[in-house]
């Protein structure tokens, strides 16, 4: 779906690719196709950000980025959601109705339950509990609110940053170690199957 985008960028001299996407003006830019109603709404409500004088780009708002990460639901997406929440970058009064509109409320509840964080979108009657109300008020005012994030998510994010700083040779050695461990696990599984038979 992005082939026309890559062709357009290549014709204009932006052929360098990094993990995050194409490098445009020194910035790694990730392009995402519109594949759902959530994507279409996110694009429609994207904000114009001036990176430097004369260079304005459209960027998805944090609420749509969180909703998209939640809909995909990979472990790294959960880490991103936790980082957005920790930074107080998400306006919860906008996020909660967005999740409801796109049928993501159950996934959101499961995310909160799985990671042991209070659900800021949960409502009993018309009232939220005091902790949830404080989070929502802080996010709505733009104030950074400390959001409780389990240690496992923080450790995962730290490990990703450390891996990103490794040399190519160190990354290859790490992959080889993992392959060896997977081989040992396969042997152990086969031994268990043989004992059961």
C-alpha positions in Angstrom: 0.0 0.0 0.0 2.9 2.3 0.6 4.7 1.6 -2.7 3.5 4.9 -4.3 4.8 6.8 -1.2 8.3 5.2 -1.4 8.4 5.9 -5.1 7.4 9.6 -4.6 10.1 9.9 -1.9 12.7 8.2 -4.0 12.1 10.6 -6.9 12.8 13.5 -4.6 16.0 12.1 -3.2 14.7 10.6 0.1 15.9 7.0 -0.4 17.5 6.5 3.0 15.5 4.2 5.3 15.8 3.7 9.0 13.9 1.4 11.4 11.3 4.1 12.0 10.8 4.9 8.2 12.2 7.2 5.6 14.6 9.9 6.5 13.2 13.3 5.3 15.1 16.4 6.1 17.2 14.5 8.7 14.1 13.2 10.5 13.1 9.5 10.4 9.4 9.6 9.3 7.0 6.7 9.6 4.3 6.5 7.0 1.1 4.6 7.8 -1.6 3.7 5.3 -5.2 4.4 6.1 -6.6 0.9 6.7 -9.5 1.5 9.1 -12.0 4.1 10.3 -9.7 4.8 13.2 -6.8 5.6 10.7 -9.1 7.8 8.7 -10.3 9.8 11.7 -6.7 10.1 13.0 -5.6 11.5 9.6 -8.5 13.9 9.5 -7.7 15.2 13.0 -3.9 15.3 12.5 -2.2 18.4 13.8 0.1 20.7 11.8 3.5 21.0 13.5 6.2 23.3 12.4 9.5 21.4 12.7 11.6 24.4 11.5 10.8 27.6 9.7 9.2 26.7 6.4 8.8 23.0 7.2 5.4 22.0 8.5 4.2 18.4 8.9 1.0 16.8 9.9 1.2 14.5 13.0 -1.3 12.2 14.5 -2.5 13.3 17.9 -1.4 11.2 20.9 -4.9 9.9 21.5 -5.1 8.4 18.0 -1.6 7.0 18.3 -2.6 5.3 21.6 -5.8 3.9 20.1 -3.9 2.6 17.1 -1.3 0.9 19.3 -4.1 -0.6 21.4 -5.8 -2.0 18.3 -2.6 -3.6 17.1 -1.8 -4.9 20.6 1.8 -6.1 20.3 3.9 -6.0 23.5 5.9 -3.1 22.0 2.6 -1.3 21.4 1.7 -1.7 25.1 5.1 -0.2 26.0 4.3 2.8 23.8 0.9 3.2 25.4 2.5 3.1 28.9 5.1 5.7 27.8 2.4 8.1 26.5 0.5 7.7 29.8 3.6 8.2 32.0 4.5 11.4 30.1 0.9 12.8 30.5 0.8 13.2 26.7 -2.7 11.8 26.4 -5.9 13.8 27.0 -8.1 11.2 28.6 -11.3 13.2 28.1 -10.6 12.7 24.3 -9.1 9.2 24.5 -12.0 7.5 26.3 -14.8 8.5 23.8 -12.4 7.7 20.9 -11.8 4.2 22.2 -15.6 3.8 22.6 -16.3 5.0 19.0 -14.0 2.5 17.5 -14.9 -0.5 19.6 -11.7 -0.6 21.6 -13.1 -0.3 25.1 -12.8 -4.0 25.9 -9.2 -4.0 24.7 -8.5 -0.9 26.9 -9.9 -2.6 30.0 -7.9 -5.7 29.2 -4.7 -3.6 28.8 -5.3 -1.8 32.1 -6.1 -5.1 33.9 -3.1 -6.9 32.4 -0.7 -4.2 33.4 -2.2 -3.4 36.8 -3.1 0.2 36.2 -6.3 2.0 37.0 -8.7 2.4 34.1 -9.1 6.1 33.6 -12.1 5.4 31.3 -14.0 3.3 33.9 -17.1 5.0 35.3 -19.4 3.8 38.0 -22.6 5.7 37.3 -21.4 9.2 36.4 -18.5 9.3 38.9 -14.9 8.1 38.4 -12.9 7.1 41.5 -10.6 9.8 43.0 -7.4 8.4 41.5 -8.9 8.1 38.0 -10.5 11.6 38.2 -7.1 13.1 39.2 -5.4 11.4 36.2 -8.1 12.7 33.8 -8.0 16.2 35.3 -4.2 16.4 35.0 -4.3 15.2 31.4 -7.1 17.6 30.4 -5.2 20.5 31.9 -1.9 19.5 30.2 -0.3 18.9 33.6 2.0 15.9 33.7 0.5 13.3 36.0 2.5 10.4 37.3 0.8 7.4 35.9 1.6 4.1 37.7 3.3 1.7 35.3 4.4 -1.8 36.2 8.1 -2.4 36.5 7.9 -4.9 33.6 7.0 -2.2 31.1 9.7 0.1 32.3 12.3 -2.7 32.1 11.1 -3.6 28.6 11.5 -0.1 27.4 15.0 0.2 29.0 16.0 -3.1 27.4 14.9 -1.8 24.0 16.9 1.4 24.4 20.0 -0.6 25.4 19.6 -3.0 22.4 19.3 0.0 20.1 22.7 1.2 21.3 24.4 -2.1 20.5 26.8 -2.5 17.6 25.6 -4.7 14.6 28.0 -7.5 15.7 26.6 -7.5 19.2 23.1 -7.7 17.9 24.0 -10.6 15.6 25.7 -12.4 18.6 22.5 -11.8 20.7 20.4 -13.4 17.9 22.7 -16.4 17.8 22.4 -16.8 21.6 18.6 -16.7 21.3 18.6 -19.3 18.5 20.7 -21.6 20.7 18.2 -21.1 23.6 15.3 -21.8 21.3 17.1 -25.0 20.1 17.4 -26.1 23.8 13.8 -25.4 24.4 12.8 -27.5 21.4 14.9 -30.4 22.6 13.3 -30.2 26.1 9.8 -30.1 24.6 10.6 -33.1 22.4 11.9 -35.0 25.5 8.7 -34.2 27.4 6.6 -35.5 24.5 8.7 -38.7 24.3 8.2 -39.3 28.0 4.4 -38.9 27.7 4.2 -41.3 24.8 
